Amino acid sequence: MFQGNLVITSPGATYDALDIHGFVIVLAPNVTIKNSVIRGGVATGDAGLVTSADPAATNFVIEDSELVPENPSVWLDGISGSNYTARRVNIHGTVDGAKANGNNVTIQDSWVHGTVSYPSDPNQGGGPSHNDGIQVLSGNNIQILGNTIQGGTNSALQITQGSGAVSGLSFDGNWADGGACTVNVADTPRPTMTGIDISNNRFGHTSTYRNCAIIVSTGVSLSSTGNTWVGTNDPVAITPRG
């Protein structure tokens, strides 16, 4: 057991088989965490159980691990930041499972599920929380591949440009379900978004809006092929947002 926050400042450090009762904050390049459980601490503001947001924290990898909060809170997400790879990670019990807010994020072969809704969320002006399996706020070279994503109240995948432009994003080979619409792509607050590919995914039928697997704003340049419905193998149609 590791008690307290793990703040990583040693380049190339590897951590294996830890049970971390605190937050993980990555401040160095080429760090790896594997075969571990990260439970976080008591949040007083927005935080990921794991955060890789420092410019020095390049090529961070977390794999074969679990992210689940010991102290669930409206402030907590599973993992957030940029320049990270989450591979075979079980993420649950947070508001959003994963956030990409910058370049070079890969989320692969992971299970994102069990997001927790709150009736009052300061990030939503006191309204209910908007839970996403994965939320993308900015960045280039974002790869979301081969995951199982059981979406929150808002979406399994939410893409906006709230922190900057988004481009070079691939959502491929995933199983996704839930949300109001399961995948929600909005260019807001910018007028356009380019380089988005959503292909070869399987979609369940539990979205709030019937048959709304993918909704896309008209300013988004999207390529899409091979998306099908679970159970019927029928092709998924894109729902346009005006």
C-alpha positions as CSV (number, residue, x, y, z in Angstrom):
1,M,0.0,0.0,0.0
2,F,1.1,3.5,-0.8
3,Q,-0.5,6.1,1.4
4,G,-0.7,9.7,0.2
5,N,-0.2,11.4,-3.1
6,L,2.4,10.0,-5.5
7,V,4.1,13.0,-7.2
8,I,6.5,11.6,-9.8
9,T,9.5,13.8,-10.7
10,S,12.1,11.1,-11.7
11,P,12.4,10.6,-15.5
12,G,11.9,7.0,-16.6
13,A,10.4,5.8,-13.3
14,T,8.4,2.6,-13.3
15,Y,5.9,1.7,-10.6
16,D,4.5,-1.9,-10.4
17,A,1.9,-3.5,-8.2
18,L,1.0,-0.5,-6.0
19,D,-2.2,0.2,-4.2
20,I,-2.2,4.0,-4.1
21,H,-4.5,5.7,-1.6
22,G,-3.9,9.2,-3.0
23,F,-3.6,11.0,-6.3
24,V,-0.9,10.4,-8.9
25,I,0.6,13.5,-10.4
26,V,3.1,13.0,-13.2
27,L,5.8,15.7,-13.7
28,A,8.5,13.8,-15.5
29,P,8.9,12.1,-18.9
30,N,8.8,8.4,-19.7
31,V,7.0,7.3,-16.6
32,T,5.2,3.9,-16.4
33,I,2.6,2.6,-13.9
34,K,1.4,-0.9,-14.2
35,N,-0.6,-3.6,-12.3
36,S,-1.7,-1.0,-9.8
37,V,-4.8,0.5,-8.2
38,I,-5.2,4.3,-7.9
39,R,-7.8,5.4,-5.5
40,G,-7.2,9.1,-5.1
41,G,-7.7,11.3,-2.0
42,V,-10.2,13.9,-0.9
43,A,-10.8,16.4,-3.7
44,T,-11.4,20.1,-3.0
45,G,-11.5,21.0,-6.7
46,D,-11.3,19.4,-10.2
47,A,-8.8,16.6,-10.2
48,G,-8.0,13.3,-11.9
49,L,-7.1,10.3,-9.9
50,V,-4.2,10.4,-12.3
51,T,-3.1,13.7,-13.9
52,S,-0.5,14.0,-16.6
53,A,-0.8,17.7,-17.6
54,D,2.7,19.1,-17.0
55,P,4.7,19.9,-20.2
56,A,7.5,17.7,-18.9
57,A,5.3,14.7,-18.5
58,T,5.7,13.2,-22.0
59,N,5.2,9.5,-22.9
60,F,3.4,8.6,-19.7
61,V,2.0,5.0,-19.8
62,I,-0.5,3.5,-17.3
63,E,-1.5,-0.1,-18.1
64,D,-3.1,-3.2,-16.6
65,S,-4.4,-1.0,-13.7
66,E,-7.6,0.2,-12.1
67,L,-8.8,3.7,-11.3
68,V,-11.5,3.9,-8.7
69,P,-12.1,6.7,-6.1
70,E,-11.9,5.9,-2.4
71,N,-13.7,9.1,-1.8
72,P,-16.2,9.7,-4.7
73,S,-16.8,13.3,-5.4
74,V,-18.3,15.6,-8.0
75,W,-14.8,16.9,-8.6
76,L,-13.2,13.7,-9.7
77,D,-12.3,12.2,-13.0
78,G,-10.3,9.0,-13.7
79,I,-7.4,10.3,-15.7
80,S,-6.8,13.7,-17.3
81,G,-4.2,15.6,-19.2
82,S,-2.1,15.0,-22.3
83,N,0.8,13.0,-23.6
84,Y,-0.4,9.8,-22.0
85,T,-1.3,6.2,-22.9
86,A,-3.9,4.3,-20.9
87,R,-3.9,0.7,-21.9
88,R,-6.0,-2.1,-20.4
89,V,-7.2,0.2,-17.6
90,N,-10.5,-0.3,-15.7
91,I,-11.9,3.2,-14.9
92,H,-15.1,3.6,-12.9
93,G,-16.7,5.6,-10.1
94,T,-15.8,9.1,-11.3
95,V,-17.7,11.9,-13.1
96,D,-15.8,11.4,-16.4
97,G,-13.7,8.3,-17.0
98,A,-10.9,10.0,-19.0
99,K,-10.2,13.5,-20.2
100,A,-7.9,14.4,-23.1
101,N,-6.8,18.0,-22.9
102,G,-3.8,18.3,-25.2
103,N,-1.8,16.3,-27.7
104,N,-0.8,12.7,-27.9
105,V,-3.4,10.8,-25.9
106,T,-4.1,7.1,-26.5
107,I,-6.8,5.2,-24.7
108,Q,-6.7,1.6,-25.7
109,D,-8.3,-1.8,-24.8
110,S,-9.7,-0.2,-21.6
111,W,-13.0,-0.5,-19.8
112,V,-14.7,2.8,-18.9
113,H,-17.9,2.4,-17.0
114,G,-19.9,3.2,-13.9
115,T,-19.7,7.0,-14.1
116,V,-21.4,8.6,-11.1
117,S,-24.0,11.4,-11.5
118,Y,-24.5,14.2,-9.1
119,P,-27.6,16.4,-8.9
120,S,-25.5,19.6,-8.3
121,D,-22.2,20.1,-10.1
122,P,-20.3,23.4,-9.8
123,N,-18.9,22.8,-13.3
124,Q,-22.4,22.9,-14.6
125,G,-23.5,26.0,-12.8
126,G,-25.1,24.0,-10.0
127,G,-27.1,21.8,-12.4
128,P,-26.7,18.0,-12.7
129,S,-23.3,16.6,-13.7
130,H,-22.7,15.9,-17.4
131,N,-21.0,12.5,-17.2
132,D,-18.9,11.2,-20.1
133,G,-17.0,8.0,-20.5
134,I,-14.3,10.0,-22.3
135,Q,-14.2,13.7,-22.9
136,V,-11.9,15.5,-25.4
137,L,-11.4,19.2,-24.8
138,S,-8.4,19.9,-27.1
139,G,-5.5,18.2,-28.8
140,N,-4.0,16.5,-31.8
141,N,-3.2,12.8,-32.2
142,I,-5.8,11.4,-30.0
143,Q,-6.3,7.6,-30.4
144,I,-9.3,5.9,-28.8
145,L,-9.0,2.3,-29.8
146,G,-10.7,-1.0,-28.9
147,N,-12.3,0.1,-25.7
148,T,-15.5,-0.9,-24.0
149,I,-17.3,2.4,-23.0
150,Q,-20.5,2.3,-21.1
151,G,-21.5,5.9,-21.4
152,G,-22.5,8.3,-18.7
153,T,-25.6,10.5,-18.7
154,N,-24.2,12.7,-21.4
155,S,-22.1,10.5,-23.6
156,A,-19.7,7.6,-24.0
157,L,-17.5,10.0,-26.0
158,Q,-17.8,13.8,-25.9
159,I,-15.6,15.9,-28.3
160,T,-15.6,19.7,-28.0
161,Q,-13.0,22.4,-28.4
162,G,-13.5,24.0,-25.1
163,S,-9.7,24.3,-24.4
164,G,-8.4,24.5,-28.0
165,A,-8.6,22.9,-31.4
166,V,-9.1,19.2,-31.8
167,S,-7.7,17.3,-34.9
168,G,-6.2,14.0,-35.8
169,L,-8.6,12.0,-33.6
170,S,-9.5,8.4,-34.3
171,F,-12.3,6.5,-32.5
172,D,-11.9,3.0,-33.9
173,G,-12.9,-0.5,-32.9
174,N,-14.7,0.4,-29.7
175,W,-17.9,-1.0,-28.2
176,A,-19.9,2.0,-26.9
177,D,-23.4,2.6,-25.5
178,G,-25.4,5.0,-23.3
179,G,-25.5,8.7,-23.1
180,A,-28.1,11.1,-24.5
181,C,-26.3,10.3,-27.8
182,T,-23.5,7.8,-27.5
183,V,-20.9,9.8,-29.4
184,N,-21.3,13.6,-29.4
185,V,-19.0,15.7,-31.7
186,A,-19.4,19.5,-31.5
187,D,-17.0,22.0,-32.9
188,T,-18.0,24.6,-30.3
189,P,-16.8,27.2,-29.4
190,R,-14.8,27.2,-32.7
191,P,-16.5,27.4,-36.1
192,T,-14.9,24.2,-37.5
193,M,-13.2,20.9,-36.5
194,T,-11.1,18.7,-38.9
195,G,-9.5,15.4,-38.9
196,I,-12.0,13.3,-37.0
197,D,-12.4,9.6,-37.8
198,I,-15.1,7.4,-36.2
199,S,-15.0,3.9,-37.7
200,N,-15.5,0.2,-37.1
201,N,-17.3,0.7,-33.8
202,R,-20.2,-1.3,-32.3
203,F,-23.0,0.6,-30.7
204,G,-25.6,-0.5,-28.2
205,H,-29.2,0.7,-28.0
206,T,-29.6,2.4,-24.7
207,S,-28.9,6.1,-25.6
208,T,-31.6,8.4,-24.3
209,Y,-32.4,9.6,-27.8
210,R,-33.5,6.6,-29.8
211,N,-31.0,5.4,-32.4
212,C,-28.6,8.3,-31.7
213,A,-25.2,6.6,-31.8
214,I,-23.3,9.5,-33.3
215,I,-24.4,13.2,-33.4
216,V,-22.1,15.6,-35.2
217,S,-22.2,19.4,-35.7
218,T,-22.2,20.6,-39.3
219,G,-18.9,22.4,-38.9
220,V,-17.1,19.1,-38.2
221,S,-15.1,17.4,-41.0
222,L,-15.8,13.7,-40.2
223,S,-14.8,10.4,-41.9
224,S,-16.9,7.4,-40.8
225,T,-17.2,3.9,-42.0
226,G,-18.0,0.4,-40.6
227,N,-20.0,1.5,-37.6
228,T,-22.8,-1.0,-36.8
229,W,-25.5,-1.7,-34.2
230,V,-25.0,-4.5,-31.7
231,G,-27.6,-7.3,-32.3
232,T,-28.5,-6.4,-35.9
233,N,-25.2,-5.5,-37.6
234,D,-27.1,-2.7,-39.4
235,P,-25.1,0.3,-40.3
236,V,-25.2,3.3,-38.0
237,A,-26.4,6.6,-39.5
238,I,-24.9,9.9,-38.5
239,T,-27.3,12.3,-36.8
240,P,-26.6,15.9,-37.9
241,R,-26.7,18.8,-35.5
242,G,-27.6,22.1,-37.1
